[in-house]
Amino acid sequence: MAILVKKAKELLDRFGKPFRPKKLSDEQAEVKIGGVRNYSTLVPGEPISPETMASILMESATGYTLRQNMLFADMEERDIHIFSEMSKRKRSIQGMKFNVQPAEDTPESRKIAGFCEEVFYNVSTERYDIEGLSGPPDVLFSMADAIGRGLSMVEMIWDHSSGEHWVRHMKYRPVEWFQFKPWTTEVRLYDGSMDGEALVPGKWICHFHPAKSGSPYRASLFRILAWLYLFRNYSLKSWVQFINTYGIPMRIGKFPEGTNERDQSKLLQALEILAANAAMIIPEGMDVDIKQAATQGVANPHLNMMQWSDAQISKAILGGQSGAEQSSSYAAAYVANDIRLDILEADTNVIASTLQKYFVKPLVDLNFGYQKNYPYFQFTVPKKDERSITTQLLQTMLGMGMADTIPAWWVFENLGVPRANETDETLGDILREIQQKNAQMQQGAPAEGGAPAEGGPPAGPADAAAPSPGEAGPGSVDIPAIEQRGRPRGIDKNKSATAEVARQTKMRSKGNLGA
């Protein structure tokens, strides 16, 4: 693809810093042995106390988010329910279809949009490099990590070898490797210093995905769930202890009066062995009784706490309880699906805005120069199917005699049906032809005119026009009645009238109908 590269005096990024094409092809956050940024430092943290949790949240509220980012990684790794609900939300974005729309309806704008889409679709990973992102689904999934953590960073590795500027590779970088410049909202690489290392302009997709308005240091979704995560850990620990104490049958040893302490110790040791090996020996005269643990009718506050907190986490992440927990009624499922689509649309809108700002703009500026308007990503979000509601509304309004007040374009638009042109064959044309052929067969007349069937009376106009009992009258189409009265030649009895309409439409387009 030949691209005319326009020269500019000096290309600047959104912060007013100049692009340096040579630096775009190098890895700024490359992992180095002995460096401050490497995967071996991303280890799970120690169990935290309420005092430690308060300290982490207070510290991050001032802009020092390193310990908070490490906490967020532990939350998603250690809490199965948080991981499950976040996975649903991120995976729904990963499989989204999209395209890059031109900024204006001109040949030049369409060419620029096509170039951006081609580059994004051809992003690949380096061979044997598992940290690289191998295509758009991986890029979207990595960006969706900001839904929980608030921030997600993807590094772009550029290629200038062909005389054009292409993004050849993208790599996800852990958010633990980044920090805010003190007292600002500028994101920088963590290098051990107070200010951090400034990011190379045009090289980073910095996706900020706030769960609430206000300070960007406190806008992440996981921060809202942090205290609940801590309490769940305590409840889970207590629940395990409860099961260990009351879920195992009680073993009671009995010994005769006057038994010395040595024999009593032997009996106690035998009971302890019984818990692990289910076999023991005891002196004669001693007895062992096993009492089954009470498992029914006993309220478990720890289990209730876990179930209640599961529902709260689902509300925070998905906008409602998950499918296994919510009501099985149709109304509840319908509302839950609406909420899911609303959240999905909001997530994709934020991601599309980030891609336009950090991917499309530098790509266009380097290859085409500054533009007044830039292409943008458009995701295909499933829409709520409300056609049944529209149909019921139309039936009610038509029954009230309001047909003249309903615009035809509104009906076609809401039902998702395109208008037919003057040269288009409509569904009504086909149905009327089927009715006509059925009427002719009922009267014994041939389908294309000619003599009537032997022994049959000639069919007059009145006979052909008059509907028999159960048939559809003039101006109406009764497909079941047509199927019951008889079918034109070649209609399979197992096929519906809709399938027959599609079959005859196909035959008509080939010029075979009525042959």
N, C-alpha and C positions, 0 to 999 in steps of 0.2 A: 504494500500500500504506500503510494507516494504522497507524502505530506509536505506542503509548503510551509516551512518554518519562518514565521515573521520575526524580525529582529526588533527588540525594544531597547530603550536606553538602559534600564535596569529593572528587572522584575522583582517585585516586593511581595511578601506574603501578607496575611491578614494582620500581622503585628507590625508591618512596616519594615521588616527585615529582608534583605536581599536574598534571592535564590542563588545558591552556589551549585551548579550542575555537577561539578566534579565530586562534591561531598555527598551527593544524593546516591551515588553508586556504592558507597562504603557503608558498612554496618556500624552505626553509632553505639548500639547497645550489645555489641558482640560479647559473647561469654568468653572470659579469659581465666586461665588457671591462676589462682591466687588473687583475682580481682574482687572488688566489692560486690559485683553482680555475677552470681553463678547459681545454678539450680541446687547445689548442695546446701545452700543457706536457707532454702525454703523448706524447713522441717516443721512438723507440727509442734505447737507450743505446749507448755505445761498446763494442766488444769488450772483454771483461774478461780479466784474468790470474788465475792462481791466488791471488796475493796479494790482489787486489781481491775475489775470491769469498770468501776467508776473512774479510776485513774486513766484508763485507756480512752474512755469517751471524753473526759475533760481535756486530755492532751490533744486529741484529734480535733476538738472544737476550735482550737487555736491555730490549726493548720498543719500540725505535725502528725501525719496520718500513717506512719510506718507501722506502729504496733496495731492500729486499727485494721490496716490491710491484712496483716498476718492473722488477726482474729477472724476476719471475714473468710479467709481461706480455710481455717479450722471449722467454722460453722458449716460450710457447705460440704466438707469432707466427713465430719463426725456425726452430723444430724441427718439421718436418712430421709426424714420427711421434708426438710428444707431442700435437700438435693433433688428429691423426686419432683417437688412442685416447681423448682427452678428449671429443672430439665424440661418439663412440659412447656414452659414459657419460652425457653431458648430454642428448643427443637422446632417449635411452631414457626419461628422466624427463619430457621435454617433452610427449610424447604420452600420458602416463598418464591414465587416467580416475580420477575421484575424486568423492566427495560429502562433505557435512558431516553428521556424525552427531550427534543430540541427546545431551545429557549424561544425560538421564533419559527414561523412557518416559511422558511427560506431554504434554498438549496445549501447555502453555506452552513446554516445552523444544523440542518439534518446531517451534513457530513461530519461536523464536529461531534454531534451526539453519537453517531455511528462509530466514530473513532474511539470515544470514551468507553462505549459499551464493549467494543472489541478488545480493548486493553484489559478491562476488568474481567472479562470472561477468560482471557488467556493467562491470567496470573497462575503461576505454577510454583511448585516447591523444587528446591535443589535435590539432586539424587542423594538418597540415603540420609536426608536431613529431615528428621521427624518433627522438628520445631517449626518448619515452614508450613504455610497454608497452601493447600493444593487446589484451590478453586474458590468461586464465590460462596458455596455453602460453608466452607471452613471460615472464610472471612466474616460472614454474617454471624456465625456461631461465636466467634471470638469477640466480635463487637457486642453481642448480646450479653457477654459477661458483665458489662457495666450495669445491667438491670439490677443486679443485687449489690455489687460493690460500688456503684456510682461512677466508676471510671474504667475504661478499657483502652489499651494502647497497642497499636499495630504499626510495625515499622515497614516502610516501603523501600525496597532495593531497586534502584533505577538502572536502566541500560541505555547508553547513548551510542552504541557501536554502529548503528545503522544511519546515523545522522539525525535520527528522530529521538524523542525522549519517551521511553516506555517504562512502565512499572512491571518488571519481570517477576519479582518475588515479593511476598509479604510474610512477615513473621510476627506472631503474637509475643508480646513481652509481658511478663508478670507485673501486675500493678504494684507489687511490693518493691519494684526497682525504681519507683518514681516518688516524687515529693512535690509539694508546692513551694515556690519561692516565698520566703517569709513575708507575711502581711500582704500577699497578692494571691491572685487565682491562676498565675502562670505555672504550668506543669513543667517540671524539670526532671532530669535523670538523677537518681541518687548516686553520689560518688563519695560519700563520707564527709563532705563539707557542709556548711550550714546553708549555703545558697543552692547547691546542686549544680549540675551541668546543663547549660542551655541546650534545647533541642534544635537540630538543624532544620531551618525552614523548608517546607515542602516535602518533608521526609516522613512525617508521622500522621497517622489517623488517630486523633485524640477524641474518643467518643465519651462524652459526658451525658449520663442518663439519670437525671434526678428523679427521685420518688416523691419529692415535695419541694416547695419553694423555700427560699431563704438562703442561708449560708451554704455554699457548695461543699464546705467541709462536713456538713451535717445532713446532706441531702440523700444519702444512700439508703436503699431499702433494708439492707442487713443491719444498719444501725438501729432501725425501728425494732428489729427482731432480736437484738443483742441480749436484752435482759430476759426475754422469754427463753432464749437458748440456754442461758445460765441456769434458770430455774428448772428447765427440763432435764438438765444434767443431774441436778440434785435429786429430782424425782426418780429418774432412771436408776441412779445409784441406790436410793432407798428401796425402790421396787425390787432390785436384784437381791438386796439384803433381806427383804421381806420374804421373797421366794426361797432363799437359802435357809431362812429360819423356820418358816411355817409351811413351806411346800414339801418338806421332807418328813416322812413318818417319824414320830417320836419313838425312841427305843428305850424301854424301861427294863432295868435289871433288878431282879429280886434275889435276896440271899437270906438264909435263916438267921435268926437272932443268935448273937454270939460269934458270928463270923469275924475273923481277925482282919486287920487292915490290909494285910498282904493279899488275901483272897478277894477282898473288896476291890483292890487295885486291879487284880487280874480280870474281874468281871467288867470294870469300867473300860479297860483296854480292849476287851472282847467286843463291847458295844461300839467302840470307835472303829474297830476293824470291820464290824458288820456294815457300817455306813459306806465303806469303800469296796469291800470284797464280797459282801453278802454271804459270808461263811465264817464260823468261829467255833471254838471249843470252850466249854466252861466246866468247872468241877461239878460233880454230882450233888444235887440238893439245891443248886441255884437255878433260876428261871429267868427267861427273857420274854417280855411282852412288847409287841409292836402296835402302837396306836396310829391309825391312819390320820393324816393331816386333814383339818377341816378345809374343804375346798368349795363348799356350797353355802350360799346364804351369808357370805362374809364380804362386806364392802371393802374395796381396795382403793383408798384415796390416791395412791400413787398412780395406779392405772387410770383412774378418772382424770387426774391432772394431765397425763400424757395425751389422752383422747381429747380433752378440752383444748390443750395447746396445739394439737394437730389442726383443729378447726380454725384457730386464730391465725396460724401460719398460712393456711390455705386462703383465708380471707385477705391477708396482706399481700400475698403473691399473685393469686389468681382472681381476686375480687369476690370469692365465695368458696364454700366448701367443695372439696374434690368430689368426683363422681361416686366414689365408694362411700362417701359420708353424707352426701346430700339426699334430700327426699327423692323418691323414685317417681313422683308425679310428673306429668307432661308439662305442666305450667312451670315447675321448678327447673326442669331441664331446658325449657325454652328461654327462660330468663338467664340461666347460666350460660347458654350458648351466645346470647346477645352480649353479655358482659365479656365473654372470651373474645369475641370479634372486636369489641370496642378497645380492649387492651391491646390486641394484636395490631389494630390500625394505629393506635397511639405509638406503640413501639417502633413500627416501621416508619412512621413519619419522622421520629427523632433520628433514626439511623439514616434515612434518606437525606436529611438536612446535614448530618455530619459528613456523609460521603460527598455531597456537593461542595462542602466547604474545604475539606482536606484532601480529597482525591481528584474531583473533577476540575476544580479551579487551578491548582498548580499544573495539572496535565494539559489543560487548554492554554494556560498562559505560556508554558514553555514551547508548545508546538504551534500555536496560532496567535499568540500575543493577547493583550488585554481585550476583554469583551465587555460590552455593556450588560449583557445578560448571559448566564451560563446554563448549560444543560442540567437536568435534574433527574434523579432516580424516582421511578414510580413503581410501587409494589402493587401486585394484584391481590387485594384482600377480599376474601369471600364476603359477599353481601348478604344481609338478612333477606330471606325469601318471604316476602309479604304479599305475594300474588293472590293467595287464597283470601286474604283480608280484602284486597282490592276487588276481587270478583264478587264477594258477598256484598260489598258496598255498592257496586254497580247494579247488582240484582235489586237491591233495596231502592235505589234511586230510580231505576227504570220502572219498578212497580208503582212508584209514586208519581209517574208521569213527568220525570225531570230529564228526559232524554235530550231535549233541546238545550239544556244548560250545561251539558258535559262536553268539553272539547275533545275531539277525536284524537288529537296529538297526545293528550294526557293519558288516554287509555292505552295507546300503543307504547308510550314511554314507560308506564308503570308495569305493564305486562311483559315488557322486553321483547315485543314483536315488531319487526321492521315493517314500514309501510310498503305496499306493492306499487311498482311503477306501472305505467300504462301498458307496457309490453309484457309484464309479468303475468304468469298464470297463477291464479289464486286458489286457495283451498276450496272456496265456494264453487269455482268452475268445475273442479274435479268431482265434488260431491253431487252437484246437479247432474253431471253426466252419468254418474253411477245410478242416481235415482231414475233418470230417464231410461237407462238400459234395463233396470229392474222392472219398471212399469211396462216396457215393451215385451219383456219375457213373460210377465204375468198375463198379458193379453194374447200371447202366442205369436207376436210379431217378431220378425228377424231384427237383429240389432242394427243393421244398416239399411233398413227399408226392404222392399220386395214383397212377394206374396206372403200371406199369413200361413201359419202352420196348417197342415192338412186336417180338415174337419173343424177348424176353428172359424168363428165368425170374423168378418173384417173389423178391425179396430177403428173406431171413430174417435174424433177429437174429444168428445165428452167422456168416452170410456177411458181414454188415456189420462185425462186430467183428474177424474174423480178418484179420490183415495179410498181404498177399502178399509174396513174396520181395523183399527190398531195401527194404521199407517199414518205417516206424517202428512199434515195438510200443507197447503201452499204457503211458501215463505218460511218453512221450518225444515230442519234436518234431524231426523230421528235415526241415528246410526244403528241402534239395536234392532229397530223395526226393519230396516233395510236388510240386515243380516238374516232375520227370521223369514222374511218374505221370499228371499231367493237372492242369489249372487250372480254377477256377470260371469261369463265363461272364464275359467281359469282361476277363480278364487278358491283358495283352500279353506275348508270349513273350520280348520283350527286357527286360522288367522283372524285378527281383529280387523274392523273396518279401517282403523288408522294405518295398520300395516298395508292394507290393500290400497289405500290412497297413496302411500309412499311408493308401492310397487308400480302403480299405474303412472305416477309422475315420472318415475325412471324410464318406463317403457315409452311414454310420450316424448321424452327428450331424445330417445333413440329413433322415434318415428315408427315404433312397432305396434302401438295401441290401435286396435280395430282392424289389424291386418288379417 
